[in-house]
Amino acid sequence: MTSSRDLSQLSALLAAASNPTEKKRPAAKAIAPANDNKRAPDVLAWPTLERLAYRGDERRVRALRHWRNICFPKTVLPSQPDTDGDDTEARAEIRPSEGELLAAIGWTVTDREKWPDTGRKMNVYEKAEIIPHTSRNRNGGSDTQLGNLLFRDGKLIVWGETAKGRPLKPVERPGGPKGGVSAERTAAAIWAYLALEGAVSPLKAEGYRKPFSGEPAIACAIDPLPREEPNGKDTAGRFGVAEGRALLQALGVDGSVAFDDLPTPAARCPDALVLGPQWVGGVKKPKPLGEISAAAGGEPAALREVEGEMFVEFLRHHLQKHALVLDLAIGDATAKEIGVAMGQGPAYAEKRGPALIDAAIDALIALDETARIDIEPIPQKLAA
């Protein structure tokens, strides 16, 4: 029986196996630092708040933040509404604007569309081909003309002209808020007041016809001013109240006599609005409390700080041990560390810590009404 295997290359294979020509290099090891520093483990910045927020407990989240705010009021930044850049435009006036720059190089507005990123409507321009012209000025610099824009050594110096041919230069200056100051009372409001019917004279008013007693229902709080004769200090003197009323009745200007029956003929003039800062009768809008307090100087900052410290001390006195739990809960302490700090064993502290925090927050909510929030209950689905 003969073998069909080819052994002609057996000697070459044995030689290569006995005398290897190339040696494999060992894999390079990672360079280790000289010390034993290791990457610090990731920890939560505010474990208690993040645990409550993850659980969806908005009531306790608000109360915990309220405790942080009253204990450390200077660390809380006032919330500023998003004005989308309108406040910057109100404080600074920059010319030329974007539209003026594009109009200076011949671009025209064709439409307006809403940007998907900002949601604001912006102009859509039609481009114009403008060839810049560069020349040397007498100072040795370069002037570049691009449409109506004139650049000198790369700086914009002129962006247009006025109707009288004066060059418009770029400006950046502080400006007031947009829009004018509204008047306290419009002309329409004044005309509406003048169209009202006149009131009945107080001298013709009738008293209560069926009093409960012979005494007046409302006693006179102020005695009528008497007549004062002229003297050295007051050369004109003063009418008394009774004399003044008698004079008004004699002239018929107290409302008791019709206009056509006045003893002295008078002419009616057409109604007109007095120009300038004149006094106009009517009901004036009262000044809000904010302006009154601002005019009075406002509350001193030191007084607010003292009142805040007294309020915190009042809460700590009534919360007792719960105040210590809340102080730990507004830091980076975990629930297990809070449980250990309150005297629990290490094995039981991790399970007991969340209950201690919830109890402390509930005690704060029951004591301080400003820490409460009204939350609608989530409807529960009942099984059929």
SVG drawing of the C-alpha trace seen along z (x, -y; Angstrom):
<svg xmlns="http://www.w3.org/2000/svg" viewBox="-89 -145 107 147">
<polyline fill="none" stroke="black" stroke-width="0.4" points="0.0,0.0 1.6,-3.3 1.0,-6.8 -0.3,-9.7 1.1,-12.4 3.7,-14.9 6.8,-15.1 9.0,-17.1 8.8,-20.2 9.3,-18.4 12.9,-19.4 12.2,-23.1 9.4,-23.1 11.7,-21.4 14.5,-23.9 12.2,-26.9 10.8,-25.4 14.2,-24.7 15.8,-28.1 13.1,-30.9 14.2,-34.0 11.8,-36.6 10.9,-37.0 7.7,-38.6 8.0,-41.7 6.2,-41.7 3.1,-43.9 3.9,-47.3 2.6,-47.9 0.7,-51.0 2.9,-53.5 1.7,-53.6 2.0,-56.8 4.7,-57.0 2.1,-57.3 -1.0,-55.3 -3.5,-58.0 -6.8,-56.6 -9.8,-58.3 -12.1,-59.7 -15.5,-58.1 -18.5,-60.1 -20.7,-61.4 -23.9,-63.4 -23.7,-67.1 -27.0,-67.1 -28.0,-63.5 -31.2,-64.2 -32.6,-66.7 -31.8,-64.4 -33.4,-61.5 -36.6,-63.4 -36.7,-64.8 -36.1,-61.4 -39.0,-60.1 -41.2,-63.0 -41.9,-64.4 -42.3,-68.0 -43.8,-69.0 -40.6,-67.9 -38.3,-69.3 -39.8,-72.7 -39.6,-72.5 -35.9,-71.4 -35.0,-74.2 -36.9,-76.6 -34.8,-75.5 -31.6,-76.0 -32.7,-79.5 -33.5,-80.8 -30.4,-79.3 -28.1,-80.6 -29.9,-83.5 -26.8,-85.0 -26.1,-81.9 -29.4,-82.2 -29.3,-84.1 -32.4,-86.0 -34.2,-84.4 -34.1,-86.6 -36.6,-86.1 -35.5,-85.2 -35.9,-88.3 -34.3,-86.8 -31.9,-89.8 -34.5,-92.5 -33.0,-93.9 -29.6,-94.3 -31.2,-96.3 -33.0,-98.5 -29.7,-99.4 -27.5,-99.8 -28.0,-101.4 -25.7,-100.1 -25.7,-101.6 -25.7,-100.3 -28.0,-97.4 -28.0,-94.1 -30.7,-95.4 -28.8,-98.6 -25.6,-96.8 -27.3,-94.5 -29.1,-97.4 -25.8,-99.2 -24.4,-96.5 -27.6,-96.3 -29.4,-93.4 -33.2,-93.7 -35.9,-92.2 -38.1,-89.7 -40.0,-87.9 -40.0,-87.0 -39.8,-83.4 -39.5,-81.8 -36.1,-80.4 -36.4,-76.8 -33.8,-77.4 -35.1,-80.6 -38.7,-80.6 -38.4,-84.3 -39.4,-85.8 -36.4,-87.1 -36.1,-88.9 -35.2,-86.9 -32.9,-88.9 -32.1,-88.7 -28.3,-88.9 -26.6,-91.4 -23.2,-91.0 -21.0,-93.8 -17.4,-94.2 -15.1,-95.8 -12.8,-98.7 -9.6,-99.2 -7.4,-102.3 -4.6,-104.0 -5.4,-107.0 -3.1,-110.0 -2.0,-108.5 -0.6,-105.4 -3.4,-103.1 -6.0,-101.3 -9.6,-102.3 -12.1,-99.6 -15.4,-100.6 -18.1,-97.9 -21.4,-99.4 -22.1,-102.2 -19.7,-100.7 -16.3,-102.4 -13.5,-100.5 -10.2,-102.1 -7.5,-99.7 -10.1,-97.1 -12.3,-99.3 -15.7,-100.5 -15.9,-104.3 -18.9,-105.1 -22.0,-103.0 -24.3,-105.5 -25.4,-109.1 -28.2,-111.2 -30.8,-113.0 -28.5,-116.1 -25.4,-114.1 -23.7,-113.9 -21.8,-110.6 -23.2,-108.2 -20.6,-106.8 -20.9,-103.7 -22.1,-104.5 -22.5,-102.5 -24.2,-104.4 -26.5,-103.6 -30.1,-104.1 -33.3,-104.2 -36.0,-101.6 -38.1,-101.3 -41.4,-103.1 -42.5,-106.4 -43.9,-107.0 -47.6,-106.7 -49.6,-109.6 -51.4,-109.2 -54.7,-110.1 -55.6,-110.0 -57.8,-112.6 -60.5,-109.9 -60.6,-109.3 -60.9,-113.1 -63.7,-113.5 -65.5,-110.5 -65.3,-112.2 -66.6,-115.5 -69.6,-113.7 -70.8,-112.5 -73.8,-114.2 -73.3,-116.7 -73.8,-115.6 -76.6,-117.0 -75.6,-119.9 -74.7,-118.7 -76.8,-121.6 -79.9,-120.0 -79.3,-116.5 -82.0,-115.2 -81.2,-113.4 -82.4,-110.1 -86.2,-110.5 -86.8,-107.8 -84.0,-108.1 -84.0,-105.6 -83.6,-108.4 -83.7,-112.1 -79.8,-112.3 -78.1,-112.5 -76.9,-109.2 -73.4,-110.5 -72.0,-113.1 -70.1,-116.1 -66.4,-115.2 -65.1,-118.7 -66.7,-121.9 -67.3,-124.4 -64.6,-127.0 -65.7,-130.4 -65.2,-133.8 -61.8,-135.4 -61.4,-139.1 -58.4,-140.7 -55.4,-141.2 -51.7,-142.1 -50.7,-138.6 -53.6,-138.0 -54.8,-141.1 -57.5,-139.3 -59.2,-137.4 -61.3,-134.4 -65.0,-133.6 -66.7,-131.3 -68.3,-128.1 -71.8,-129.5 -71.0,-132.8 -69.3,-131.0 -72.3,-128.8 -74.7,-131.8 -72.6,-133.6 -72.6,-130.6 -76.3,-130.3 -76.8,-134.0 -74.7,-133.7 -76.5,-130.5 -73.3,-128.5 -73.9,-125.8 -76.1,-123.7 -79.4,-124.7 -80.2,-127.2 -80.5,-126.2 -77.9,-127.7 -80.6,-129.5 -82.1,-131.0 -78.9,-132.5 -79.3,-136.1 -76.2,-137.1 -76.4,-136.1 -73.7,-133.7 -72.7,-132.1 -71.8,-128.5 -68.4,-127.8 -67.7,-124.7 -65.8,-122.0 -62.1,-121.9 -59.1,-120.2 -56.6,-122.5 -53.1,-122.0 -50.1,-121.6 -49.7,-120.2 -53.0,-121.7 -55.2,-120.2 -58.3,-118.4 -61.0,-117.3 -61.9,-113.7 -60.8,-110.4 -57.1,-109.9 -55.6,-106.4 -54.1,-105.8 -50.3,-105.4 -49.4,-101.7 -47.8,-100.5 -44.5,-99.9 -44.0,-103.5 -45.0,-104.6 -42.5,-102.3 -39.9,-103.4 -40.5,-107.0 -40.3,-106.2 -36.8,-104.7 -37.7,-101.0 -36.8,-98.6 -33.1,-98.6 -31.2,-95.5 -29.9,-95.0 -33.4,-94.8 -34.3,-92.1 -31.2,-90.1 -32.0,-90.3 -35.6,-89.3 -34.4,-86.3 -32.0,-85.2 -34.7,-85.4 -37.1,-83.4 -34.5,-80.7 -33.9,-80.5 -37.6,-80.2 -37.8,-77.3 -34.8,-75.6 -36.2,-75.9 -39.4,-74.1 -37.9,-71.6 -35.2,-70.4 -33.6,-67.3 -35.2,-67.7 -33.2,-70.9 -30.0,-68.9 -31.3,-66.4 -32.3,-69.3 -28.8,-70.9 -27.3,-67.6 -29.8,-67.1 -29.0,-70.4 -25.3,-69.3 -23.6,-66.4 -24.3,-63.9 -26.0,-60.7 -29.0,-59.1 -26.7,-56.6 -24.4,-59.3 -27.4,-61.2 -28.7,-58.0 -25.3,-57.4 -25.1,-61.0 -28.5,-60.6 -27.3,-57.6 -28.3,-54.6 -26.0,-51.7 -24.1,-51.5 -26.1,-48.5 -29.5,-50.0 -28.6,-53.7 -29.0,-53.2 -32.5,-51.9 -33.5,-54.4 -31.9,-57.6 -34.6,-58.4 -37.4,-58.0 -35.6,-60.5 -35.2,-63.0 -38.9,-62.7 -40.0,-63.2 -37.8,-66.3 -39.2,-67.9 -42.7,-67.1 -42.2,-68.8 -40.8,-71.9 -43.9,-71.9 -46.3,-71.7 -44.5,-74.5 -43.7,-77.0 -46.5,-77.8 -44.1,-79.4 -42.6,-76.0 -45.8,-74.5 -47.0,-74.0 -50.4,-73.0 -50.1,-69.9 -53.1,-68.3 -53.4,-64.6 -52.6,-62.1 -55.8,-60.1 -55.4,-56.5 -56.6,-53.8 -58.8,-51.1 -58.8,-47.6 -62.1,-46.3"/>
</svg>
